[in-house]
Amino acid sequence: MSLVTALRTLRIAERPNLIWVEIETDDGRTGLGESFRGAQAVEAVLHETVAPFLIGRDARHIEAVSRHLMTPYLGFHSASAEVRAASAVDIALWDLAGQRQGEPVYVALGGGMRDRVRAYNTCAGYSYNTAGGVRRSVGGADASVGPYDDQVAFMRDAGALAESLLAEGYTAMKIWPFDDHAAATGGHMISLADLKAGLEPFVKVRKAVGDRMEVMAELHSLWSSHAAARICRALEDVGVFWAEDPIAKMDDAQALADLRRQTRTPICGSETLAGTVPFGKLLAADAIDMVMLDLAWCGGLTQGRKIAALAEAHAKPLAPHDCTGPVTLIAGLHLALHAPTAIFQEVVRATLSTWYRDLVTELPVVREGMVLAPRAAGLGTQLQPAVRTRADATVRVSGRAR
């Protein structure tokens, strides 16, 4: 047996959306998990609801824990605080499983389909998503704070940015130049002038590097179906790899299926969904071309591999999301190595090269545009010891911590 003895949460004021979970067991091991957004709400769920259930249970029985935490009486719709808490716990339990087996998590899941997976760079900046909110706006395009402030760069000169990425070995990138145009109408329509402005970065990429770079369009669930259709049809001429989360309600299978019939642009969704049911409905309705999931929001690796199995059953590619935190990135990589139809692992070079390194002991290695398989047991990383002693750290423990 491997009984859970303590559940510890850590969050830091500098990155207020992030929360980490450490689960200790009586065999001396510690598993690491992570979730994102509403960290204080997730913390409350973990200590008030999850910890009383989990402490004293056998950490080996991950499926039973997942089933219990992913079916609360209240709180299950998309990636609620309950689901985000369940996701962090599940990732930590799989970290423990890999440690017990002496194998990386992707091997513990059943083995790898590959020993590396293609990366795409999400062109975000250094503090995107984490420093007090979501920096969706791409305005202020001259306010670069460093060489990898790619969100500024894709509005300033997307062609030069593409050349920079190619020089580092990346052959795929994701940008979101339409976002600023949604506010004027609440996303219900987009004018021809705004449509042209949003297309310009994609045109610049094609002019600069031709077909050497795949480009994804992120639409951030900001648009009505009519406006999304107009954008997706316009994107056909620049050959985007996918349009991601094009409509406001990404669990609306009928609306997405209708959109997909109106455009040749492939539709990708969605990091915002949790559990197998919404993904199953989208796939059954033939509403998406690619499956995107976030392991810190969908229910962790247990739910993630079931969603991956649904993608495989419908012959759809899979691409784990990361624009949140380093543990989610590593967990997503393990799934991408294991899942048969996985084609990409998202990375953000701005964070991968800077503050991610301050938080965890090991990070994925990106070489010539490919993310290499971790070799250490479990997830293969731990929180840096200095994180728990930071002046801005909030540490809370349930159970008997070591």
N, C-alpha and C positions, 0 to 999 in steps of 0.2 A: 504494500500500500504506500501511498504518498499523500498524507493528510495535509490539508491547508491549515496553517497555524496563524497566519496574519495576512492582512491586506493593507498595503500602504499606498497612499496617493501623494503625488508631488506636483506642484505647479509653481510657476514663477511669474512675477508681475511684468517682466520684460516681454514675455510671450503669453499674454493672458488667455488666449484661446486654447492653449495646449495643456493637457493633463496626462501624467504618466501613472501607471499602476504597477506595483511590484507585489507579487504573490509569493509568500514564503511557505515552504512545506517542511514537514518534520524530518525529511531526509537531507536537510541542509541546503536545498536549492532555492533559487529565487528566479521567478519568471517575470519578464518585462512586457508590459502592454502600453498602449497609447490611444487617446482619442483627442478630438478637436472640436472646438466651438462650444460655448457655454460651459466652460470648464468647472465653474462653481456648481452649476446644476448637476453635471455629471458626478462631481465629487459627492454631492449629497445623496444621489442615488446609490453610489457605490458603498457608502458607509451605512446608510439607513436601511437599504433594501437588499443589496447584494451580499455584503459581508455577513449578516446574520445567517443567510442561507448557505454561503460558501465555506465558512470556517468550520473545520472538522470534517469536511467531505474529502473524498479521494480525488485528487487532482488528475488522476489518469482517465476518469470517465468524462471526457470533454463533451461528448455528444449529449449526455444527459444534462450537463450544466447548460449547454447552449440551448437545448429545448426548453428548459425552465426559464432562462433569462430572456429568450426571444419570444416568449408568449405571455407577457404580463397581462393581468386583468385590465389594466389601463396603461396607456402610454405607448402602444405600438401603432405608429403610422409613420412610414418613411424612417428617417434617422433621428428619432426622438432622443431625449436624454437617457431614457431607459436603454434604448438600442445602442447608443454610443458607449454607455457603461458596459453593456454586455460584450460589445466589440473589443474593448480594451482588455477585459478579463479573458476572453477567448484567445486573443493573441498571446497573452501571458501564459495561459495553460499550454498552448502549443510550443512556446519557448521551453517550458518545463519538459514537455514530451520529448523534444529533440535532445535536451540535455540528458534525460534518463537513458535514451537510446544511444547517446554518443554520436549523433548524426545531425546534420543541418535539418531545419524544419522541412525543406522541400523533399528531403529523403524520407523523413518521418511521415509525411503525407502520403507516401507511396512511391516516391522516387521521382526523378527528373525526366522531362522530355527533352531537355537541352541543358547545356552547361553555360549558356549565356543567352541574353535576350536583347533585342535592339532597343535603344533608348530614343525617346524624343524629348527635346527640351521645351518645357513650357516657359514662355518668354516673360516671366514674372521678375519682379525686383527683389531686393534683399529682405524686405519686411512684408511682402505681399501676404495677406490673409492673417498674419499672426500678431501684429503690433496694434491691438485695439480695434480690429475690425477688418473688413474686406476692402482692399483697394481695387475695386473694379474699375473705377474711373481711370482713363488713360490720358486725361488732360494734363497740362503742365509738362509738355513733352521735352522741355529743356532742363528739367530738374534732376538730372542724373546724379547719383551719389557714388558711382563706382563703375568699373569696366564691365560688370555683369548686370547692370540695371537694364535688363532686356525689355522690360515693359515700356520704358521710355524709348529705348532704341527702336522698337518695331514701329512706333509712330514717327520717330525722327527720320529713319532711313532703314526700312525693313530689308532692303537689298543688301546693305552693308552688314546688317545683323546676320543675314543668311550666310554671307561670305565668312563672317567670324565663326559661326557655328561649324561650317564645313571645315574650316582650318583646324578645329579641335576634334574632328571626326564625326560630328553629329550630322545625320542625313534626314532628320525630321524635326519639325518645330511647330509650336501651337501659339496662336495669337488671337486677340479679341478686339479688333478695332471698331466693331459695330456698337459696343456697349454704351458709349457716351451718347449715342443717338436715340437710345430707348427712352430716356427721361422725358423728352418733349411731349410724347403721347402716351406715356405709361406702357410703351411697347406694343401699342395696338396698330401702329402703322409706321412706315419708314418712307421718307420722301426720296425722290430720285437723286437730289443733291446729296443727301446723307448716305444713300446707297453707294453712290460713286466715291464719296470720301472713305467709307468703310472698305471698299474694294481696293483702294489705292495701295495699301501695304502688300497685298497679295500680288498685285500687278508688278510692284517693284521687286519682289522676290523672284518672280519668273524672269524679269528682264535681267536681273543680276546673275542668277545662277541657273536659269533654265529649269530643266527637269532633274537636276541633281539633288534637289531638296523637296521632300514631302512637306506639305503644309496643312495643318489642321485648323479649323475655325471653331473657336469656343464662343458660344452664344449665351451661356450663363443663365438659361431659363428666363430670359427677359422679354420674350416676344409672344404675341398672339400667333395663332396658326397662320393667319393671312400674311402678317409681316414676315414671319419665319419663312414662309413659302417664297416670298419675294426675294429675300436674302439668299436662300438656298439656290434658287434658279440663277441668280446673278453669279453665284460662286461656281457654277458649272463651267464657266469659260476660263477659270484659272486653275481648274483641276485639283481642288482641295481633296485631301484624303478622307476627311469627314467633317460634318457640321455637328458639333457636340451640344447636347441639351438645348435644342432650339426653341422649345415652348415652355411656358410657365409651369405647367403641370406635367412633369415627365412620367407620371403614372397613368396618364390618359392615353390608353392604347389606341382608342378609336381616332383621336385627333392626330396622333403620331403616324398611324397607318395612312390616314388621309393625306398628311403632309408628304409622306414618302412616295405616294403615288403621283405627286405633283412635281417631283424634281428628280434629276439624276444624281444629285449630290448625296453621297452616303450619309446616313443618320446614325449618330452614336449616342448611347444613353445607358445608365445614368449613374453618376457618382452619388446622386441625392437619394437613391432608393435603397431599401434594406430588405433582407430576407428573400426567399425564392419566389414568393407569390407575385409581386409586381413584375419581376423579370420574366417569369413564366407567361404572364398575360401579354407582355410586349412581344415576346417571341412567338407566341401562339397567334397573335394578330398580325404577324409579319410587319411589325412597326419599326424595327431598328435593323441596321446593317452590322453594327459593332456593339459589343457589350462592354461598358465601362462600369467599374465598381470600385468603391473605396473601402478597404478592410476595416478602417476605424469607424465607419458609419454603417456598414451593411450587416454587421453581426460577426465580424472577425473571419478567421480562416475557415472555421467550420461551415459557416454560411457561404463564404467565398468560394470554396471548392464545389459546393452544390450549385451555385450560380454558374460556375465554370462548366459543370457537367451539363447544365441546361444549354449553355452556349454551344458546347460540343454536339449535343443532340440535335441542335438546329443548324449546325455547320456555320456558326458565326464566330468571328475572331473576338478575342478577349484582350482588354488592356487595363491593368490595374492603375488606379489614380494615385498620384501623390502631389499635393501642393499644400501640405499641412505640416508634417513633422517627420523626423528621421526614422522613428520606429515603424510608422506606417509605410514609409518607403521600403524599408528592409522586409517587412512582412509581405508587401505587394510583390517584391522581387521573388521571394520564395514561391508565391503562388504562380507567378509568371514562368518560373522555371519548371513547375510541376504540371500546369494545366495544358492539355494537348493543343488547344487553339489559341493560346496566348501569342501575341505578335509584338507587343511593345511593353516597356516599363517606362512610365513617365518619370522624368527627373526635372529639377530646377537647378541649373548650374550655379545660380546666384547663391542659393542657400546651401547646396551641397559643398560649395567651396568655402563657405564662411561659417555662419552660426550653427549649422547642424553639427559641425565638428566640435563645438563647445559643449554639446549636450550629451553625446554618446561616444563610446570608446572606439567603435569601428563603424565605417560607412561603406556602402557598395563601391566597388571599383568600376569606373567607366573607362573603357579602352577602345579606341577607334570606333566610337559610337555604339559600343556594345556594353551591357552591364554584366559583369562576370558573377558566377555563382559563389556565394560565401562557402567557406570550408569548415568553419568552427561549428560546434554542436549548438543546437537550438537556433535562435535567431542569429546568433553570432555577434551580439553587441550588448552593452550594458550602459546605464547612465554613468556619465562621468562623476566620480566621487564628489567633485566640487559643487555639483548641482544641488545636492541636498543641504549644503551648508551656506548657500548664497543668502545674502541679507534679504532678498526679495522672495525667498522660497516659502511656500506654505506646505508643510508636511503634516499629514494626518494618518493615524494608524488605528486599525481595528484588529483585535486579537492580540496574540503574544509575539511581538516582533523580536528578532534577534538583535 
